[in-house]
């Protein structure tokens, strides 16, 4: 019988000490990212972090090798000097480097972020480009810690790293992105509702409801907007003509929005970020984006009826194709009817906003040292990707959301099921939302009419169109 040895206990103690050192290093990195370097300590460089991490992980691997010598298979044929052989392994140091592939999935990335150079990150030396990528992620994380917003370039760069498609770092070095960065990254990509949440909310007890409205948009009366209130001039004691109000009825139908995704049990278990709230957030934000877009541009047949191309829209022809001039804005204001108008514009219009001028004088942001104003002619300027791009009808619009009706049946719901794909260890997620939307005016307004024609049309939905004749 081979003599008993104490190598298992010694190797375990060796491994636990190495793990404790790794945890201490990780805590120091977290504090460093937050700018909390203890007095008397110097800030670790990327090279020092990589070197210390590698050394600690080598010690952990050595302990595991030593423990294996006391396995049942190892005891069956080892020599009497096995104790010494194992201790030599513990003292010798590891050889060789192992290549780490780029991130293949969200779960792999989450594990790497959680461990801060743990299971997924292998013992690799960072190149100059990889160190630069690492610094970029750390700088972005520090900005988020301070409550600062990331630039679009930083967001896109991090998205590439998330899917392992970053040519500069090949997925390496990203293990030091702190937890808060990942969480914020997955939440700030979505654009919030810009129109629907400003619209007029109406209860929807069933999928289709009928709403009454006063007939105010026809040209049958000389004063259309006042409907039945026809005013006549009469002599003293003359009989005043009776006039009944005219009502109309229009229906609004709710449509069902749905989003579906799956998540493996491994992802749920390994993720440093609670995945269920993350999936819920992504699904609900995606549905909210789509619904808000439909309230602006929906067809009305398979989606809510958007104000763009609706009968109540008034289109102003711009002066120059693919441009925005002060005269275009003044023309839009002249046709606007409402008390709470906002300007909705696509980001591609921004260069034209900066170039707005009157008599060769910059009128919107004349002082380039200051931040761009968020208003125009006293009205809020709301940027949204949901509107058409520059040069297309509706790229720049002046609207009053209170003339648009929105409603939902029970709000957003998100359900999960572990039964659907039980054999695959997969959880299925389904988000649904039933909502309606439509402008409530039947057409454009006119305070006066003559000969069956509106004298001067105005609307709560004024959109900039292509030039006349285009």
C-alpha positions as CSV (number, residue, x, y, z in Angstrom):
1,X,0.0,0.0,0.0
2,X,1.4,3.4,-0.8
3,X,2.0,5.5,2.3
4,X,-0.7,8.2,3.1
5,X,0.3,11.8,2.2
6,X,-1.1,15.2,3.2
7,X,-0.8,16.7,-0.2
8,X,-4.5,17.3,-0.7
9,X,-4.8,19.5,2.3
10,X,-1.6,21.4,1.5
11,X,-2.7,22.0,-2.1
12,X,-6.1,23.1,-1.0
13,X,-4.6,25.7,1.4
14,X,-2.3,26.8,-1.4
15,X,-5.2,27.2,-3.8
16,X,-7.4,29.1,-1.2
17,X,-4.6,31.6,-0.5
18,X,-4.2,32.2,-4.3
19,X,-8.0,32.7,-4.6
20,X,-7.9,35.2,-1.7
21,X,-5.1,37.1,-3.4
22,X,-7.1,37.2,-6.6
23,X,-10.2,38.6,-4.8
24,X,-8.0,41.2,-3.2
25,X,-6.6,42.2,-6.6
26,X,-10.1,42.4,-8.1
27,X,-11.3,44.6,-5.2
28,X,-8.3,46.9,-5.8
29,X,-9.2,47.1,-9.5
30,X,-12.8,48.0,-8.7
31,X,-11.7,50.7,-6.3
32,X,-9.2,52.0,-8.9
33,X,-11.9,52.2,-11.6
34,X,-14.0,54.3,-9.2
35,X,-11.0,56.5,-8.5
36,X,-10.7,55.3,-4.9
37,X,-7.0,54.5,-4.7
38,X,-6.1,54.1,-1.0
39,X,-3.4,56.4,0.4
40,X,0.0,55.0,0.2
41,X,-0.9,52.7,-2.8
42,X,0.0,53.4,-6.4
43,X,-2.3,53.0,-9.3
44,X,-1.8,49.7,-11.1
45,X,-1.1,49.9,-14.8
46,X,-2.7,47.6,-17.3
47,X,0.5,45.6,-17.6
48,X,0.7,45.1,-13.9
49,X,-2.9,44.0,-13.7
50,X,-2.3,41.4,-16.4
51,X,0.9,40.2,-14.8
52,X,-0.5,39.8,-11.3
53,X,-3.6,38.1,-12.6
54,X,-1.5,35.7,-14.6
55,X,0.7,34.8,-11.7
56,X,-2.2,34.2,-9.3
57,X,-4.0,32.0,-11.8
58,X,-0.8,30.0,-12.4
59,X,-0.7,29.3,-8.7
60,X,-4.4,28.1,-8.7
61,X,-3.6,25.8,-11.6
62,X,-0.6,24.4,-9.9
63,X,-2.6,23.6,-6.8
64,X,-5.1,21.7,-8.9
65,X,-2.3,19.7,-10.5
66,X,-0.9,18.8,-7.0
67,X,-4.3,17.8,-5.8
68,X,-4.7,15.4,-8.7
69,X,-1.7,13.4,-7.5
70,X,-3.8,12.2,-4.6
71,X,-6.7,11.2,-6.7
72,X,-7.7,7.5,-6.8
73,X,-6.1,7.1,-10.2
74,X,-3.0,8.9,-9.2
75,X,-2.5,6.8,-6.0
76,X,-2.7,3.5,-7.9
77,X,0.7,3.8,-9.6
78,X,2.6,6.7,-8.0
79,X,6.2,6.3,-6.6
80,X,7.3,6.8,-3.0
81,X,8.6,10.2,-3.9
82,X,5.2,11.5,-5.0
83,X,5.1,13.9,-2.1
84,X,8.2,15.6,-3.3
85,X,7.1,15.6,-6.9
86,X,3.9,17.4,-6.1
87,X,5.7,19.9,-3.9
88,X,8.1,20.6,-6.7
89,X,5.1,21.3,-8.9
90,X,3.8,23.8,-6.4
91,X,7.1,25.6,-6.3
92,X,8.1,25.3,-9.9
93,X,5.7,27.6,-11.8
94,X,3.6,26.9,-14.9
95,X,4.8,27.0,-18.4
96,X,3.0,27.9,-21.6
97,X,0.2,30.3,-22.4
98,X,-3.3,29.4,-23.4
99,X,-5.1,31.3,-26.1
100,X,-8.5,32.8,-25.3
101,X,-11.0,32.9,-28.1
102,X,-13.1,36.0,-28.6
103,X,-16.4,36.2,-26.8
104,X,-18.9,33.9,-28.4
105,X,-22.0,34.8,-26.5
106,X,-23.5,37.2,-24.0
107,X,-23.2,34.6,-21.3
108,X,-19.4,34.3,-21.9
109,X,-19.1,38.0,-21.7
110,X,-21.1,38.2,-18.5
111,X,-19.0,35.5,-16.9
112,X,-15.8,37.3,-17.9
113,X,-17.0,40.6,-16.6
114,X,-18.1,39.0,-13.3
115,X,-14.9,37.3,-12.6
116,X,-12.6,40.2,-13.7
117,X,-10.1,38.0,-15.4
118,X,-11.6,34.8,-14.1
119,X,-12.7,31.6,-15.7
120,X,-13.1,32.8,-19.2
121,X,-9.9,35.0,-19.4
122,X,-6.9,32.8,-20.0
123,X,-3.3,33.7,-19.4
124,X,-2.6,36.0,-22.4
125,X,-0.4,39.0,-22.7
126,X,-2.1,42.1,-23.8
127,X,-0.9,43.8,-27.0
128,X,-0.6,47.5,-27.3
129,X,-4.0,47.7,-29.1
130,X,-5.6,45.5,-26.5
131,X,-4.3,47.8,-23.7
132,X,-5.7,50.8,-25.5
133,X,-9.1,49.0,-25.8
134,X,-8.9,48.2,-22.1
135,X,-8.3,51.8,-21.2
136,X,-11.2,52.9,-23.4
137,X,-13.6,50.6,-21.6
138,X,-12.2,51.6,-18.2
139,X,-12.6,55.3,-19.1
140,X,-16.2,54.7,-20.2
141,X,-16.9,52.8,-17.0
142,X,-15.5,55.7,-15.0
143,X,-17.8,58.1,-16.8
144,X,-20.8,56.1,-16.0
145,X,-19.8,55.9,-12.3
146,X,-19.8,59.6,-12.3
147,X,-23.2,59.8,-13.9
148,X,-21.9,61.1,-17.2
149,X,-23.4,60.1,-20.6
150,X,-21.4,58.0,-23.1
151,X,-20.9,59.2,-26.6
152,X,-22.4,57.3,-29.5
153,X,-18.9,56.2,-30.5
154,X,-18.3,54.7,-27.0
155,X,-21.6,52.9,-27.1
156,X,-21.0,51.4,-30.5
157,X,-17.4,50.4,-29.6
158,X,-18.7,48.6,-26.5
159,X,-21.4,46.8,-28.4
160,X,-18.7,45.4,-30.7
161,X,-16.8,44.1,-27.7
162,X,-19.9,42.6,-26.3
163,X,-20.4,40.3,-29.3
164,X,-16.7,39.6,-29.7
165,X,-16.4,41.5,-32.9
166,X,-13.9,44.1,-31.9
167,X,-11.0,44.0,-34.4
168,X,-8.6,45.9,-32.2
169,X,-8.9,43.7,-29.1
170,X,-10.4,40.5,-30.5
171,X,-12.4,40.2,-27.3
172,X,-9.3,40.2,-25.0
173,X,-8.8,42.6,-22.2
174,X,-12.5,43.3,-22.0
175,X,-12.7,41.3,-18.8
176,X,-11.9,44.4,-16.7
177,X,-15.1,46.2,-17.8
178,X,-16.9,46.7,-14.5
179,X,-20.4,45.5,-13.7
180,X,-22.0,48.9,-13.8
181,X,-20.7,49.5,-17.4
182,X,-22.4,46.3,-18.7
183,X,-25.7,47.1,-16.9
184,X,-25.8,50.6,-18.3
185,X,-24.7,49.5,-21.8
186,X,-27.8,47.2,-22.1
187,X,-30.1,49.9,-20.9
188,X,-29.1,53.1,-22.7
189,X,-29.3,51.7,-26.2
190,X,-33.1,52.2,-26.3
191,X,-34.7,55.5,-27.2
192,X,-37.6,56.4,-24.9
193,X,-41.1,57.3,-25.9
194,X,-41.1,60.9,-27.2
195,X,-44.6,61.3,-28.6
196,X,-47.0,58.7,-27.1
197,X,-46.2,59.7,-23.5
198,X,-47.2,63.3,-24.3
199,X,-50.5,62.3,-26.0
200,X,-54.0,62.3,-24.6
201,X,-54.7,59.2,-22.5
202,X,-58.1,57.6,-22.9
203,X,-59.3,54.5,-21.0
204,X,-59.8,51.4,-23.2
205,X,-62.2,48.9,-21.6
206,X,-62.2,46.8,-24.8
207,X,-60.2,46.4,-28.0
208,X,-62.4,48.8,-30.0
209,X,-64.1,51.8,-28.7
210,X,-66.2,54.5,-30.4
211,X,-65.6,58.1,-29.5
212,X,-67.9,61.0,-30.3
213,X,-66.5,64.3,-31.6
214,X,-68.0,67.6,-32.7
215,X,-68.0,68.1,-36.5
216,X,-65.5,71.0,-36.9
217,X,-63.6,70.2,-40.0
218,X,-66.1,70.5,-42.8
219,X,-66.5,73.5,-45.1
220,X,-70.3,73.4,-45.0
221,X,-70.5,76.2,-42.4
222,X,-69.0,79.6,-42.7
223,X,-67.4,79.2,-39.3
224,X,-66.6,75.4,-39.3
225,X,-64.7,75.2,-36.0
226,X,-67.8,76.4,-34.1
227,X,-70.0,73.7,-35.7
228,X,-73.6,74.4,-34.7
229,X,-73.0,77.9,-33.3
230,X,-74.0,79.8,-36.4
231,X,-74.2,83.5,-35.8
232,X,-76.7,85.6,-37.7
233,X,-77.5,89.3,-37.5
234,X,-81.1,90.0,-36.8
235,X,-83.3,93.0,-36.5
236,X,-84.9,93.9,-33.2
237,X,-87.5,91.3,-32.1
238,X,-86.8,89.1,-35.1
239,X,-86.8,85.4,-34.7
240,X,-83.3,83.7,-34.3
241,X,-82.9,80.6,-36.4
242,X,-82.4,77.4,-34.5
243,X,-79.3,75.3,-35.2
244,X,-78.6,71.8,-33.9
245,X,-75.0,70.7,-33.2
246,X,-73.5,68.1,-35.5
247,X,-71.7,65.1,-34.0
248,X,-69.5,62.5,-35.5
249,X,-68.3,59.2,-34.2
250,X,-65.0,57.5,-35.0
251,X,-63.6,54.2,-33.8
252,X,-60.2,53.4,-32.4
253,X,-58.8,49.9,-32.4
254,X,-56.1,48.4,-30.2
255,X,-53.4,46.3,-31.7
256,X,-51.3,43.6,-30.1
257,X,-47.5,44.0,-29.8
258,X,-45.4,41.0,-28.9
259,X,-41.8,40.2,-28.3
260,X,-40.3,36.8,-27.6
261,X,-36.8,35.5,-26.5
262,X,-35.1,32.6,-24.8
263,X,-32.4,32.4,-22.2
264,X,-30.5,29.4,-21.1
265,X,-30.2,28.3,-17.5
266,X,-26.5,28.8,-17.7
267,X,-26.9,32.4,-18.6
268,X,-29.3,33.0,-15.8
269,X,-27.0,31.4,-13.3
270,X,-23.7,32.8,-14.6
271,X,-24.8,36.4,-15.2
272,X,-23.5,39.0,-12.8
273,X,-26.5,41.2,-13.9
274,X,-29.9,39.8,-12.9
275,X,-31.1,38.6,-16.3
276,X,-34.9,38.5,-15.8
277,X,-35.1,42.2,-15.1
278,X,-32.7,42.8,-18.0
279,X,-34.8,40.8,-20.5
280,X,-37.9,42.4,-19.2
281,X,-36.4,45.8,-19.7
282,X,-35.2,45.1,-23.2
283,X,-38.5,43.6,-24.4
284,X,-40.6,46.3,-22.9
285,X,-38.4,49.1,-24.3
286,X,-38.4,47.5,-27.7
287,X,-42.2,47.3,-27.7
288,X,-42.4,50.8,-26.4
289,X,-40.2,52.1,-29.2
290,X,-42.3,50.3,-31.8
291,X,-45.6,51.7,-30.4
292,X,-44.2,55.2,-30.2
293,X,-43.1,55.0,-33.8
294,X,-46.5,53.8,-34.9
295,X,-48.2,56.7,-33.2
296,X,-46.1,58.9,-35.5
297,X,-46.0,56.8,-38.7
298,X,-48.5,53.9,-38.3
299,X,-50.7,52.9,-41.2
300,X,-53.9,52.5,-39.3
301,X,-54.6,49.1,-40.8
302,X,-52.3,46.8,-38.9
303,X,-51.0,49.3,-36.4
304,X,-52.2,52.5,-34.7
305,X,-53.0,55.4,-37.1
306,X,-50.0,57.8,-37.0
307,X,-50.4,61.5,-37.6
308,X,-48.0,61.4,-40.5
309,X,-50.1,61.1,-43.7
310,X,-53.3,61.3,-41.7
311,X,-56.2,63.4,-43.0
312,X,-55.6,65.9,-40.2
313,X,-52.0,66.5,-41.3
314,X,-51.0,69.7,-43.0
315,X,-47.9,69.5,-45.3
316,X,-45.7,72.5,-45.9
317,X,-43.6,72.3,-49.0
318,X,-40.0,73.2,-48.2
319,X,-38.1,75.7,-50.3
320,X,-35.0,73.5,-51.1
321,X,-34.8,69.7,-51.4
322,X,-33.1,68.0,-48.4
323,X,-32.7,71.3,-46.5
324,X,-34.3,73.2,-43.7
325,X,-34.5,77.0,-43.8
326,X,-35.9,79.6,-41.4
327,X,-38.6,80.4,-44.0
328,X,-39.7,76.7,-43.9
329,X,-40.1,76.9,-40.1
330,X,-42.0,80.2,-40.3
331,X,-44.3,78.7,-42.9
332,X,-45.0,75.7,-40.5
333,X,-45.7,78.0,-37.6
334,X,-48.2,79.9,-39.8
335,X,-50.2,76.7,-40.3
336,X,-50.0,75.3,-36.8
337,X,-53.1,75.1,-34.6
338,X,-52.6,74.1,-30.9
339,X,-51.5,75.3,-27.5
340,X,-48.6,72.9,-26.7
341,X,-46.6,72.3,-29.8
342,X,-43.3,70.5,-30.0
343,X,-40.8,70.1,-32.9
344,X,-40.0,66.4,-33.7
345,X,-37.0,65.9,-35.9
346,X,-34.7,63.2,-37.1
347,X,-31.0,63.4,-36.1
348,X,-30.1,63.8,-39.7
349,X,-31.7,67.3,-39.6
350,X,-29.1,68.5,-37.0
351,X,-26.6,69.9,-39.5
352,X,-29.4,72.0,-41.0
353,X,-30.5,73.3,-37.6
354,X,-27.0,74.5,-36.9
355,X,-26.9,76.2,-40.3
356,X,-30.2,78.1,-39.8
357,X,-29.7,81.7,-40.7
358,X,-31.6,84.9,-41.4
359,X,-29.9,87.6,-43.5
360,X,-26.7,85.6,-43.2
361,X,-26.8,85.6,-39.4
362,X,-26.8,82.3,-37.6
363,X,-30.0,82.3,-35.6
364,X,-30.2,78.9,-33.8
365,X,-26.8,78.5,-32.2
366,X,-24.7,81.5,-33.0
367,X,-22.3,80.9,-30.2
368,X,-20.5,77.7,-30.9
369,X,-18.8,77.7,-27.5
370,X,-22.2,77.1,-25.9
371,X,-24.3,73.9,-26.0
372,X,-27.0,73.7,-28.6
373,X,-30.4,75.0,-27.5
374,X,-33.2,72.5,-26.9
375,X,-35.9,74.8,-28.2
376,X,-36.9,76.6,-31.3
377,X,-39.2,79.6,-31.3
378,X,-40.0,78.9,-27.7
379,X,-41.1,75.3,-28.4
380,X,-39.3,72.1,-27.3
381,X,-37.0,70.4,-29.8
382,X,-37.3,66.7,-29.6
383,X,-34.9,64.5,-31.4
384,X,-36.1,61.0,-32.4
385,X,-34.9,58.3,-34.8
386,X,-38.6,57.3,-35.3
387,X,-39.2,60.1,-37.8
388,X,-38.2,60.0,-41.5
389,X,-34.6,61.0,-42.5
390,X,-33.6,64.4,-43.9
391,X,-35.2,65.2,-47.2
392,X,-38.3,63.0,-46.6
393,X,-41.7,64.2,-45.7
394,X,-42.0,64.5,-41.9
395,X,-38.3,64.7,-41.2
396,X,-39.1,67.9,-39.4
397,X,-42.6,68.3,-37.8
398,X,-44.5,70.6,-35.5
399,X,-47.2,68.8,-33.6
400,X,-49.5,69.1,-30.5
401,X,-49.6,65.6,-28.9
402,X,-52.9,66.5,-27.1
403,X,-54.7,66.1,-30.4
404,X,-53.6,62.5,-30.5
405,X,-55.5,59.8,-28.5
406,X,-53.6,56.8,-26.9
407,X,-54.9,54.0,-24.8
408,X,-54.0,50.4,-23.7
409,X,-55.7,47.3,-22.4
410,X,-54.1,46.4,-19.1
411,X,-50.6,47.7,-19.8
412,X,-47.4,45.8,-20.7
413,X,-47.1,42.1,-19.5
414,X,-44.0,39.9,-19.5
415,X,-44.4,36.2,-18.9
416,X,-41.7,33.5,-18.6
417,X,-42.0,29.7,-18.9
418,X,-39.6,27.0,-17.8
419,X,-41.9,24.3,-19.3
420,X,-41.8,25.1,-23.0
421,X,-38.2,24.0,-23.5
422,X,-37.6,22.1,-20.3
423,X,-35.5,19.5,-22.0
424,X,-33.1,22.2,-23.3
425,X,-32.7,24.0,-19.9
426,X,-34.1,27.1,-21.6
427,X,-36.5,29.7,-20.2
428,X,-38.9,31.3,-22.7
429,X,-39.9,35.0,-22.3
430,X,-43.0,36.6,-23.9
431,X,-43.9,40.3,-23.7
432,X,-47.2,41.6,-24.9
433,X,-48.9,45.0,-25.1
434,X,-52.3,45.9,-26.5
435,X,-52.6,49.5,-27.4
436,X,-54.3,52.0,-29.7
437,X,-53.6,55.3,-31.1
438,X,-55.1,57.8,-33.5
439,X,-55.4,61.6,-34.2
440,X,-58.9,62.7,-33.1
441,X,-59.4,65.5,-35.6
442,X,-61.1,64.2,-38.8
443,X,-59.2,66.7,-41.0
444,X,-57.5,70.1,-40.9
445,X,-59.3,73.0,-39.3
446,X,-60.4,76.3,-40.7
447,X,-61.9,79.2,-38.7
448,X,-63.8,80.3,-41.8
449,X,-65.1,78.8,-45.0
450,X,-66.7,80.3,-48.1
451,X,-68.4,78.6,-51.0
452,X,-67.7,75.1,-49.6
453,X,-64.0,75.7,-49.3
454,X,-61.9,76.3,-46.2
455,X,-60.5,79.8,-46.2
456,X,-57.2,79.1,-44.4
457,X,-56.3,75.6,-43.2
458,X,-54.4,74.9,-40.0
459,X,-53.6,71.7,-38.1
460,X,-52.1,70.4,-34.9
461,X,-49.9,68.2,-37.1
462,X,-47.8,70.3,-39.5
463,X,-45.1,68.4,-41.3
464,X,-42.3,69.6,-43.7
465,X,-42.7,68.0,-47.1
466,X,-40.5,67.9,-50.2
467,X,-40.5,71.0,-52.5
468,X,-43.6,71.7,-54.5
469,X,-43.6,69.8,-57.8
470,X,-41.0,67.2,-56.7
